[in-house]
């Protein structure tokens, strides 16, 4: 199989800020229908190599998240593929907080994963 023909794949470089790389790749994009991040994770935490995205860091990352969200269309799907990111109450709290950022990101309609 593989990704659809109309999709782009970004492989992040280990020695650079990962959120910044995502911002750069999405700059100028608008109305994207979906955005997927495949990474490591744990309950309420997304690991992008040495960059940690969790509930406690959302305020500090607001600018980066706003710029990423600006590329998304209304009702766009955000898929976080990281083991156990949505696990436990901390995972639910993280997703709810992410969805409430000033540039809102829709909470998942369906939660699935290991």
C-alpha positions in Angstrom: 0.0 0.0 0.0 1.5 3.3 1.0 0.3 6.9 1.3 -2.2 8.4 -1.1 -0.9 10.1 -4.2 -1.9 13.5 -3.0 0.0 13.2 0.3 3.4 14.4 1.4 5.7 12.8 3.8 8.2 14.6 6.0 11.1 12.8 7.7 12.4 14.9 10.6 16.1 15.4 11.1 17.4 14.4 14.5 19.6 17.4 15.1 17.0 20.1 14.5 13.9 21.3 16.4 11.2 18.9 15.3 8.2 21.3 15.7 10.1 23.9 13.8 10.7 21.5 10.9 6.9 20.7 10.8 6.2 24.5 10.8 8.6 25.1 7.9 7.1 22.2 5.9 3.6 23.5 6.4 4.3 27.2 5.9 2.2 28.4 2.9 -0.1 25.4 3.1 -3.8 26.0 3.7 -6.9 23.8 3.9 -5.2 20.5 4.5 -7.7 17.8 5.1 -5.6 15.8 7.6 -2.3 15.9 9.4 -0.6 12.7 10.8 2.3 12.5 13.2 3.9 9.1 13.7 6.2 9.0 16.8 6.9 7.5 20.1 4.5 8.2 23.0 3.3 7.5 26.4 0.2 8.5 28.4 -0.4 12.2 27.5 3.0 12.6 25.9 4.2 12.7 22.3 7.9 12.2 21.8 9.5 13.8 18.7 13.0 12.4 19.4 14.3 14.7 22.2 11.3 17.1 21.9 8.6 16.3 24.3 5.0 17.6 23.7 2.7 17.1 26.7 0.0 19.1 28.6 2.5 21.0 30.7 4.3 22.3 27.5 1.3 23.3 25.4 1.3 27.0 26.5 5.0 27.3 25.7 4.4 25.7 22.3 1.3 27.8 21.5 3.0 29.8 18.7 4.3 26.7 16.9 0.9 24.9 17.3 -0.9 28.0 16.0 1.3 28.1 12.9 0.8 24.3 12.3 -3.0 24.6 12.8 -3.1 27.5 10.3 -2.4 25.0 7.5 -5.4 22.9 8.4 -8.8 23.2 6.8 -12.1 23.4 8.8 -12.8 19.9 10.2 -9.3 18.6 9.4 -8.4 15.4 11.0 -5.3 15.2 13.2 -3.9 11.7 13.8 -1.3 11.2 16.5 0.2 7.8 16.1 2.3 7.2 19.1 2.0 4.2 21.5 -0.2 5.1 24.4 -0.4 8.9 23.8 -4.1 8.7 24.6 -3.7 6.2 27.5 -5.0 6.9 31.0 -6.5 10.2 32.2 -3.3 12.0 31.3 -3.8 11.2 27.6 -7.4 12.4 27.7 -6.4 15.6 29.5 -3.6 16.2 26.9 -6.0 15.8 23.9 -8.6 18.0 25.5 -6.0 20.7 26.2 -4.6 20.4 22.6 -8.2 20.9 21.3 -8.7 24.0 23.4 -5.6 25.9 22.0 -6.4 29.4 20.8 -6.3 28.1 17.2 -8.6 25.2 18.0 -7.6 21.7 16.9 -10.6 19.4 16.7 -10.5 16.7 19.3 -10.5 13.2 17.9 -14.0 11.8 17.0 -12.7 8.3 17.7 -9.9 7.2 20.0 -8.0 4.1 19.0 -4.5 2.8 19.5 -2.3 0.8 21.7 
